Amino acid sequence: MSVASVMARARGFRGTLDAAGLRRVLSADNVWGLSFVVSVTTGLWRLLGGIEKGTDYYLGNPVFHAKLGLLGLILALEIWPMVTLIRWRIALGRGQPVNTTNARAFARISTLQAVLVVLMVFAGTAMARGIGF
C-alpha cells in the first residue's frame, strides 16, 4: 500500500475543498485504493502461490498475524471515509454539493493509516529476516 497516496489524501482533506481540492482528494483516494488492491493481491499470491517461504511459514509466524492485524485495522479505519467518498462521488456526479464537515477527521484517519502501513513494512521486513518463527 502506498504511504504517499494516503498521505496525499490526508493533505487533500486538510486543504481547501473547492472543486479542484475535491478532485485532488478523489484522485489520491483512487491511487490509495489501487495500491491497496495491488498490495493485497500480491500478498495473497505470496501466501498461497507456493513461492518463497510457503504458506506454513506465514501462517505459523506471529509477526504475520500482527501484520494481518494491522491490515484489519487499516480496513476498519477505511470504512467511514470510503462510504463518505462514495457519497461525494455520487453527489458530484449529480451536480450536488458535498458535505465536507468530516474532512479533518478523514485527514487524521488517513495519517494514522499511513503509520500503520509503515508498521506493516517493518513487519514484512522482520518476516523476511526470519523473525517470529
C-alpha positions as a Markdown table, in Angstrom:
| # | Residue | x | y | z |
|---|---|---|---|---|
| 1 | Met | 0.0 | 0.0 | 0.0 |
| 2 | Ser | 1.3 | 3.4 | -0.8 |
| 3 | Val | 2.1 | 5.7 | 2.0 |
| 4 | Ala | 2.4 | 8.5 | -0.5 |
| 5 | Ser | -1.1 | 8.1 | -1.8 |
| 6 | Val | -2.8 | 8.0 | 1.6 |
| 7 | Met | -0.7 | 11.0 | 2.8 |
| 8 | Ala | -1.7 | 12.9 | -0.4 |
| 9 | Arg | -5.3 | 12.1 | 0.5 |
| 10 | Ala | -4.7 | 13.4 | 4.1 |
| 11 | Arg | -3.2 | 16.6 | 2.7 |
| 12 | Gly | -6.1 | 17.0 | 0.3 |
| 13 | Phe | -8.6 | 16.6 | 3.2 |
| 14 | Arg | -6.7 | 19.4 | 5.1 |
| 15 | Gly | -6.7 | 21.7 | 2.1 |
| 16 | Thr | -9.4 | 23.8 | 0.6 |
| 17 | Leu | -12.2 | 21.6 | -0.7 |
| 18 | Asp | -13.3 | 23.5 | -3.6 |
| 19 | Ala | -13.8 | 21.8 | -7.0 |
| 20 | Ala | -10.0 | 21.4 | -7.6 |
| 21 | Gly | -9.5 | 20.3 | -4.0 |
| 22 | Leu | -12.2 | 17.7 | -4.2 |
| 23 | Arg | -10.6 | 16.4 | -7.4 |
| 24 | Arg | -7.2 | 16.1 | -5.6 |
| 25 | Val | -8.8 | 14.2 | -2.7 |
| 26 | Leu | -10.7 | 11.8 | -5.0 |
| 27 | Ser | -7.6 | 11.3 | -7.2 |
| 28 | Ala | -5.4 | 10.4 | -4.2 |
| 29 | Asp | -8.2 | 8.1 | -2.9 |
| 30 | Asn | -8.2 | 6.3 | -6.3 |
| 31 | Val | -4.4 | 5.7 | -6.1 |
| 32 | Trp | -4.7 | 4.7 | -2.4 |
| 33 | Gly | -7.4 | 2.2 | -3.4 |
| 34 | Leu | -5.5 | 0.8 | -6.3 |
| 35 | Ser | -2.3 | 0.5 | -4.3 |
| 36 | Phe | -4.3 | -1.4 | -1.6 |
| 37 | Val | -5.7 | -3.8 | -4.2 |
| 38 | Val | -2.3 | -4.5 | -5.7 |
| 39 | Ser | -0.7 | -5.0 | -2.3 |
| 40 | Val | -3.4 | -7.4 | -1.1 |
| 41 | Thr | -3.3 | -9.3 | -4.4 |
| 42 | Thr | 0.5 | -9.7 | -4.4 |
| 43 | Gly | 0.4 | -10.6 | -0.6 |
| 44 | Leu | -2.2 | -13.3 | -1.3 |
| 45 | Trp | -0.1 | -14.6 | -4.2 |
| 46 | Arg | 3.0 | -14.8 | -1.9 |
| 47 | Leu | 0.9 | -16.5 | 0.8 |
| 48 | Leu | -0.9 | -19.0 | -1.4 |
| 49 | Gly | 1.2 | -19.2 | -4.6 |
| 50 | Gly | 3.8 | -21.7 | -3.3 |
| 51 | Ile | 6.6 | -19.2 | -3.8 |
| 52 | Glu | 9.3 | -18.0 | -1.4 |
| 53 | Lys | 8.8 | -19.3 | 2.1 |
| 54 | Gly | 5.4 | -21.1 | 1.7 |
| 55 | Thr | 2.1 | -21.0 | 3.5 |
| 56 | Asp | 3.2 | -22.8 | 6.6 |
| 57 | Tyr | 5.9 | -20.2 | 7.3 |
| 58 | Tyr | 3.5 | -17.3 | 7.1 |
| 59 | Leu | 0.6 | -18.9 | 9.0 |
| 60 | Gly | 2.9 | -20.1 | 11.7 |
| 61 | Asn | 4.6 | -16.7 | 12.2 |
| 62 | Pro | 3.2 | -14.4 | 14.9 |
| 63 | Val | 4.7 | -11.4 | 13.0 |
| 64 | Phe | 2.5 | -12.3 | 10.1 |
| 65 | His | -0.5 | -12.4 | 12.4 |
| 66 | Ala | 0.5 | -8.9 | 13.6 |
| 67 | Lys | 0.7 | -7.7 | 10.0 |
| 68 | Leu | -2.7 | -9.1 | 9.3 |
| 69 | Gly | -4.0 | -7.3 | 12.4 |
| 70 | Leu | -2.5 | -4.0 | 11.1 |
| 71 | Leu | -4.2 | -4.7 | 7.8 |
| 72 | Gly | -7.5 | -5.3 | 9.6 |
| 73 | Leu | -7.2 | -2.0 | 11.5 |
| 74 | Ile | -6.5 | -0.1 | 8.2 |
| 75 | Leu | -9.6 | -1.7 | 6.7 |
| 76 | Ala | -11.7 | -0.8 | 9.8 |
| 77 | Leu | -10.5 | 2.8 | 9.7 |
| 78 | Glu | -11.3 | 3.0 | 6.0 |
| 79 | Ile | -15.0 | 2.2 | 6.2 |
| 80 | Trp | -16.2 | 5.7 | 7.2 |
| 81 | Pro | -14.0 | 7.7 | 4.7 |
| 82 | Met | -14.7 | 5.1 | 1.9 |
| 83 | Val | -18.5 | 5.3 | 2.4 |
| 84 | Thr | -18.3 | 9.1 | 2.6 |
| 85 | Leu | -16.2 | 9.5 | -0.5 |
| 86 | Ile | -18.5 | 7.2 | -2.5 |
| 87 | Arg | -21.4 | 9.6 | -1.5 |
| 88 | Trp | -19.2 | 12.6 | -2.5 |
| 89 | Arg | -18.6 | 11.0 | -5.9 |
| 90 | Ile | -22.4 | 10.3 | -6.4 |
| 91 | Ala | -23.3 | 13.9 | -5.3 |
| 92 | Leu | -20.6 | 15.4 | -7.6 |
| 93 | Gly | -21.9 | 13.3 | -10.5 |
| 94 | Arg | -25.3 | 14.7 | -9.9 |
| 95 | Gly | -24.0 | 18.2 | -9.7 |
| 96 | Gln | -25.0 | 18.4 | -6.0 |
| 97 | Pro | -22.8 | 20.0 | -3.2 |
| 98 | Val | -20.9 | 17.7 | -0.8 |
| 99 | Asn | -20.8 | 17.9 | 3.0 |
| 100 | Thr | -17.1 | 18.2 | 3.9 |
| 101 | Thr | -17.5 | 18.8 | 7.6 |
| 102 | Asn | -15.7 | 15.5 | 8.4 |
| 103 | Ala | -12.7 | 16.2 | 6.2 |
| 104 | Arg | -10.4 | 17.0 | 9.2 |
| 105 | Ala | -11.3 | 13.7 | 10.8 |
| 106 | Phe | -10.6 | 11.9 | 7.5 |
| 107 | Ala | -7.2 | 13.6 | 7.3 |
| 108 | Arg | -6.3 | 12.2 | 10.8 |
| 109 | Ile | -7.6 | 8.7 | 9.8 |
| 110 | Ser | -5.5 | 8.8 | 6.6 |
| 111 | Thr | -2.4 | 9.9 | 8.6 |
| 112 | Leu | -2.9 | 7.0 | 11.0 |
| 113 | Gln | -3.4 | 4.6 | 8.2 |
| 114 | Ala | 0.0 | 5.8 | 6.7 |
| 115 | Val | 1.6 | 5.0 | 10.1 |
| 116 | Leu | 0.0 | 1.6 | 10.1 |
| 117 | Val | 1.3 | 0.9 | 6.5 |
| 118 | Val | 4.8 | 1.7 | 7.7 |
| 119 | Leu | 4.4 | -0.7 | 10.6 |
| 120 | Met | 3.3 | -3.3 | 8.1 |
| 121 | Val | 6.5 | -2.8 | 6.1 |
| 122 | Phe | 8.5 | -3.3 | 9.3 |
| 123 | Ala | 6.6 | -6.5 | 10.0 |
| 124 | Gly | 7.3 | -7.7 | 6.4 |
| 125 | Thr | 11.0 | -6.9 | 6.9 |
| 126 | Ala | 11.1 | -8.8 | 10.1 |
| 127 | Met | 9.5 | -11.8 | 8.5 |
| 128 | Ala | 11.9 | -11.7 | 5.6 |
| 129 | Arg | 14.8 | -11.9 | 8.2 |
| 130 | Gly | 13.2 | -14.9 | 9.9 |
| 131 | Ile | 12.0 | -13.0 | 13.0 |
| 132 | Gly | 9.0 | -14.5 | 14.6 |
| 133 | Phe | 9.4 | -18.1 | 13.6 |
